[in-house]
């Protein structure tokens, strides 16, 4: 499965975005991560350092599709521990295979 990834600019990070992504990638062995603008992707993983989640400014309801939004210590607006974050993200992405 191909999943697009979009990082924020990192101006005010509360989390280490790269470390979080690397932990997700290590657990998602069947996922091929590509740039968010690529074609033929199952969804997009947004990795944002804080809860402002600036990259979402470019997302409209018409093109929202499958997405997981990491914004600081939250996933899709729900607070989570950094230790649980990789497993929770991988579980959400695995749901995309059945849609």
Backbone as numpy.savetxt, mean C-alpha at the origin, in Angstrom:
# Nx Ny Nz CAx CAy CAz Cx Cy Cz
0.59 -12.15 -9.36 -0.25 -10.98 -9.36 0.64 -9.74 -9.36
0.27 -8.77 -10.19 1.01 -7.50 -10.27 0.28 -6.45 -9.46
1.02 -5.78 -8.58 0.46 -4.74 -7.73 1.29 -3.48 -7.90
0.61 -2.38 -8.18 1.29 -1.10 -8.28 1.62 -0.56 -6.90
2.72 0.16 -6.80 3.14 0.77 -5.53 3.36 2.26 -5.76
2.85 3.05 -4.83 3.10 4.50 -4.88 3.49 4.95 -3.47
4.66 5.58 -3.39 5.16 6.12 -2.13 4.84 7.61 -2.06
4.67 8.11 -0.84 4.57 9.55 -0.66 5.98 10.14 -0.79
6.08 11.43 -0.69 7.38 12.10 -0.82 8.24 12.03 0.42
7.67 11.61 1.55 8.45 11.44 2.76 8.77 12.72 3.50
7.91 13.73 3.38 8.22 15.02 4.01 8.01 15.01 5.53
7.14 14.14 6.03 6.83 14.13 7.47 6.57 12.70 7.94
7.52 11.79 7.75 7.23 10.37 8.02 7.19 10.03 9.52
6.17 9.28 9.88 6.06 8.71 11.22 6.54 7.27 11.23
6.69 6.70 10.03 7.16 5.33 9.89 8.28 5.30 8.85
9.07 4.26 8.88 10.10 4.05 7.86 9.41 3.36 6.68
9.02 4.13 5.69 8.23 3.63 4.56 8.94 2.50 3.83
10.23 2.65 3.62 10.99 1.63 2.88 11.04 0.33 3.68
11.29 0.43 4.98 11.34 -0.78 5.81 9.99 -1.49 5.84
8.91 -0.72 5.92 7.57 -1.32 5.91 7.33 -2.02 4.58
7.66 -1.35 3.48 7.47 -1.97 2.16 8.32 -3.23 2.01
9.56 -3.18 2.43 10.43 -4.35 2.32 9.87 -5.53 3.12
9.30 -5.26 4.29 8.69 -6.32 5.10 7.47 -6.91 4.39
6.70 -6.07 3.73 5.54 -6.55 2.96 6.02 -7.38 1.79
7.00 -6.88 1.07 7.51 -7.61 -0.10 8.06 -8.97 0.30
8.71 -9.06 1.45 9.25 -10.34 1.92 8.14 -11.36 2.20
6.98 -10.88 2.62 5.87 -11.79 2.94 4.99 -12.08 1.73
5.07 -11.25 0.71 4.21 -11.40 -0.47 5.00 -11.99 -1.63
5.43 -13.21 -1.47 6.33 -13.82 -2.45 5.70 -14.02 -3.83
4.38 -14.07 -3.91 3.73 -14.28 -5.21 3.31 -12.98 -5.88
3.64 -11.85 -5.24 3.26 -10.55 -5.79 4.46 -9.93 -6.48
4.22 -9.42 -7.68 5.24 -8.68 -8.42 4.87 -7.20 -8.30
5.66 -6.44 -7.55 5.38 -5.03 -7.35 5.97 -4.21 -8.50
5.15 -3.30 -9.02 5.54 -2.44 -10.14 5.11 -1.01 -9.81
5.49 -0.08 -10.65 5.08 1.31 -10.47 3.55 1.41 -10.58
2.97 2.33 -9.85 1.51 2.44 -9.79 0.87 2.82 -11.12
1.63 3.38 -12.04 1.07 3.78 -13.34 1.13 2.67 -14.39
1.69 1.52 -14.03 1.78 0.39 -14.98 0.37 -0.12 -15.34
0.27 -0.78 -16.47 -0.99 -1.41 -16.89 -1.10 -2.82 -16.31
-2.27 -3.35 -16.36 -2.54 -4.74 -15.94 -2.10 -5.01 -14.51
-2.57 -4.17 -13.58 -2.28 -4.40 -12.17 -3.58 -4.77 -11.46
-3.44 -5.55 -10.40 -4.62 -5.96 -9.63 -5.11 -4.85 -8.70
-4.22 -3.96 -8.32 -4.56 -2.86 -7.42 -3.31 -2.07 -7.10
-3.45 -1.12 -6.17 -2.34 -0.25 -5.80 -2.14 -0.26 -4.30
-0.88 -0.36 -3.90 -0.47 -0.22 -2.51 0.13 1.18 -2.35
-0.51 2.00 -1.52 0.00 3.34 -1.22 0.78 3.24 0.08
2.02 3.72 0.08 2.86 3.69 1.28 3.20 5.13 1.65
2.50 5.61 2.66 2.61 7.01 3.07 3.14 7.09 4.50
4.05 8.00 4.74 4.70 8.11 6.03 3.84 8.69 7.13
2.79 9.43 6.77 1.92 10.01 7.79 0.46 9.87 7.35
-0.45 10.29 8.21 -1.87 10.10 7.93 -2.44 11.09 6.93
-1.66 12.07 6.51 -2.14 12.99 5.47 -2.31 12.23 4.14
-1.41 11.30 3.86 -1.50 10.44 2.65 -1.64 11.28 1.37
-0.70 12.15 1.13 -0.73 13.07 -0.01 -0.96 12.40 -1.38
-0.39 11.21 -1.65 -0.62 10.62 -2.97 -2.10 10.38 -3.29
-2.93 10.34 -2.27 -4.36 10.11 -2.51 -5.05 11.33 -3.08
-4.38 12.46 -3.09 -4.96 13.66 -3.69 -5.26 13.44 -5.17
-4.53 12.52 -5.80 -4.70 12.25 -7.22 -5.70 11.14 -7.52
-6.32 10.56 -6.49 -7.23 9.43 -6.68 -8.66 9.94 -6.68
-9.41 9.56 -7.70 -10.83 9.92 -7.74 -11.67 8.67 -7.52
-12.92 8.85 -7.21 -13.82 7.71 -7.00 -13.90 6.85 -8.26
-13.74 7.46 -9.42 -13.84 6.72 -10.68 -12.68 5.76 -10.89
-11.51 6.05 -10.32 -10.37 5.17 -10.54 -9.82 4.60 -9.24
-10.69 4.46 -8.23 -10.20 4.02 -6.93 -9.94 2.51 -6.87
-10.69 1.67 -7.53 -10.41 0.23 -7.64 -9.88 -0.40 -6.37
-9.10 -1.47 -6.53 -8.48 -2.14 -5.40 -7.31 -1.33 -4.89
-7.30 -1.07 -3.59 -6.17 -0.35 -3.02 -6.04 -0.67 -1.54
-4.81 -0.58 -1.08 -4.50 -0.62 0.35 -3.72 0.64 0.63
-4.12 1.35 1.68 -3.49 2.63 2.00 -2.81 2.53 3.36
-1.49 2.56 3.33 -0.72 2.67 4.56 -0.48 4.16 4.74
-0.92 4.69 5.88 -0.74 6.11 6.17 -0.28 6.22 7.62
1.02 6.35 7.79 1.57 6.32 9.14 1.35 4.94 9.73
0.83 4.89 10.94 0.58 3.61 11.60 -0.86 3.16 11.43
-1.40 3.37 10.20 -2.76 2.91 9.90 -2.76 2.17 8.57
-3.74 1.30 8.42 -4.04 0.67 7.13 -5.50 0.96 6.85
-5.76 1.62 5.74 -7.11 2.01 5.36 -7.83 2.73 6.51
-7.08 3.58 7.21 -7.65 4.39 8.27 -7.77 3.73 9.63
-7.38 2.46 9.74 -7.49 1.73 11.00 -6.10 1.62 11.63
-5.95 2.05 12.89 -4.64 1.94 13.54 -4.21 0.47 13.68
-2.94 0.22 13.36 -2.36 -1.12 13.49 -0.94 -0.99 14.01
-0.43 -2.07 14.59 0.97 -2.04 15.02 1.86 -2.27 13.80
3.03 -1.70 13.83 3.97 -1.89 12.73 4.33 -3.35 12.55
4.36 -4.11 13.64 4.68 -5.54 13.54 3.62 -6.32 12.78
2.36 -5.91 12.91 1.26 -6.61 12.24 1.02 -6.14 10.82
1.56 -4.98 10.49 1.26 -4.33 9.21 1.55 -5.22 7.99
2.71 -5.85 7.87 2.96 -6.66 6.66 1.94 -7.78 6.45
1.61 -8.52 7.51 0.64 -9.61 7.36 -0.74 -9.09 6.98
-1.16 -7.98 7.57 -2.47 -7.42 7.26 -2.55 -6.92 5.83
-1.48 -6.30 5.35 -1.47 -5.81 3.97 -1.51 -6.98 2.99
-0.71 -7.99 3.24 -0.70 -9.16 2.35 -2.08 -9.84 2.33
-2.73 -9.92 3.48 -4.07 -10.52 3.53 -5.06 -9.70 2.71
-4.99 -8.38 2.79 -5.89 -7.54 2.00 -5.63 -7.72 0.50
-4.36 -7.77 0.12 -4.04 -7.95 -1.30 -4.46 -9.32 -1.81
-4.42 -10.33 -0.96 -4.80 -11.67 -1.40 -6.29 -11.73 -1.74
-7.09 -10.85 -1.15 -8.52 -10.78 -1.50 -8.72 -10.33 -2.94
-7.76 -9.60 -3.49 -7.89 -9.10 -4.86 -7.89 -10.23 -5.87
-7.30 -11.35 -5.52 -7.23 -12.49 -6.45 -8.60 -13.10 -6.70
-9.50 -12.96 -5.72 -10.80 -13.61 -5.84 -11.87 -12.71 -6.43
-11.53 -11.46 -6.72 -12.52 -10.52 -7.26 -12.50 -10.53 -8.78
